[in-house]
Amino acid sequence: MAIVNLRYFASLREALGAGERIDWPAGGTLGELRDMLIARGGRHAEVLARGRALRCALNQVMADEATKVGEGAEVAFFPPVTGG
């Protein structure tokens, strides 16, 4: 298992807080991570739902859902347009 730091921005931050640390299986992808968070139910399922447009970044670089997430990674989720 790897420790991954999650960060949420804009409306996601309002719903879920600034972020959290989770244990994540080595070799898992951003898409699998999103699905795991959705499976938690509640607010996670609502704001990260597959029907919602979201962007994600891995270690401050935009990434697609096929990108593998490694130990100590920082994963950020945010809506496609955010204010400054």
Secondary structure, 3 states (H helix, E strand, C coil): CEEEEEEECCHHHHHHCCEEEEEECCCCEHHHHHHHHHHCCHHHHHHCCCCCCCEEEECCEECCCCCECCCCCEEEEECCCCCC
